[in-house]
Amino acid sequence: MAIDYKKEIKKARGIYFSFPKTVFCKSLNEDILFTRIGWEHLVNKKDRTLKQSYYRVRNLHLVTKIFEKMPYYQSYKIKQKGCNEHKFWGTQAVVDGDCIELVIRQTGNQQKHFYSLVYKGRTPKWI
């Protein structure tokens, strides 16, 4: 049976916008905002297909749990874009065999916000 990507993305939108405005992130020891910026980055980026957007949003229901439980972040990056400095923190988790990376972004001195979810694939099953 074929996946109706538009329908699934619409369902994920309801999940995303039902999140509390902030969620505590254990690895950064502070609250992270959920904003339209994160949603737009997940699904409306120009070079992303519907299928790619679907794989990014299909695990949204896990985001708050991962933020609350992950004790540390695995990556940190700073990028300069014009006169704005963007800081990125990444954390990866394996949930039910799916490897997921979450990205948090901070622009300048603004509060950190959820920026992206990247589906990294299934983990191999060991014998």
N, C-alpha and C positions, 0 to 999 in steps of 0.2 A: 504494500500500500504506500503510495507516494505521500510525502510530507507536504502539508499546505503551509509553506514558510510564512506567508503573510498572516495567516490565522495564528500561528504559533508566536510570531513576533508581537502581535496585538495582545495575546494572552500574557506574554512576558512583560509588556508595558504596564499592564494592571498590577503585576507583582512588583515591578520596580517602583512605581509611584505609590504603592501601599506600604513601602518601607518607612520606618520612622525617619524624621528629618536628619537625625544624627544617630550613629551607632558607635559604640566604644570599640576602638581598635587596640587590642592587647599589645601588639608588637610595637606600636608607637605611643602607647599609654595616653591616648587622647581620643576625643570624639571626631568622627569623620562624617562630613556632610554627604547627603545624597541629593544631587542637583540635576537639572535638565542637561547640564554639560556632559555628565557621565552617560546619560541615555543617548544623547545625540552622537557621542563618540562611538557608542556600541553599534548603532543601527543606521545612522545617516551619513557616515563618512563616505565621501564621493567614490572612492575606489573599492568599496566593499559590495559584494553581491548579496542577494537575499539569503543564500545558503550560508555564507560566511557570517552574516549578522545572526542567523538562527543559531549557529554553533556557539556564538558569543553569549546569547541570552538564554539558552536552554538550561543553564545551571545557575541562573540568577537567585533561585530560592536558597542557595548555599552561601551566598555572599556574607550575610550578617553572621552566620555561624562561624565561618572561617575567620572573620575579623575578630570575633569575640574569643576564639580559642587559640589562634596562632601566636606563639610566644615571641617570635622574632620575624623580621623581614629578611629576605635573601638578596635583594638588590637595591641599590640607590644610585640615582643618576641626576645630574644637573644639565639642563640645556638652556641656552640663551636664544630667545626668539625676539628679535627687535630689541626693545629696551626692557623686556620682561624676562625674568629668570624663572624657569620652571624646574621644580624638583619632583622626582618620581621615586616612589618606593614600591617594590614588588614583593609579593609573597606567593609561594606555591603550596598547594595542598593536594593530596590524593584522597578523593571521596568516592567510595564504591567503585574503585578501579579507574575513575576518571581523573586525569591530572589537570588542575585548573590553576591559572595564575591570575591574581588580582593586582591591579595597579591603582595606586593613590597618587594624586597630583596636588602640588601646591604652586600657585602663581604668586610671585613676590612674597608679601607677608600675609596674604589672605589665608583663611582657614583651609586645611587640607580637605579634599573631596575625593570620593570614589570616581575613578576615571575609566577603568576598563576591566574586562574579564576576558581572558584568552583561554580557549579550550586547547590544551596541549596534546590530547589524545588519551588512549587507554594505556594503562600500565600493563606490562607483560604478565601473564599468569605463569608462576613458577611451579614446577612439578615437585 
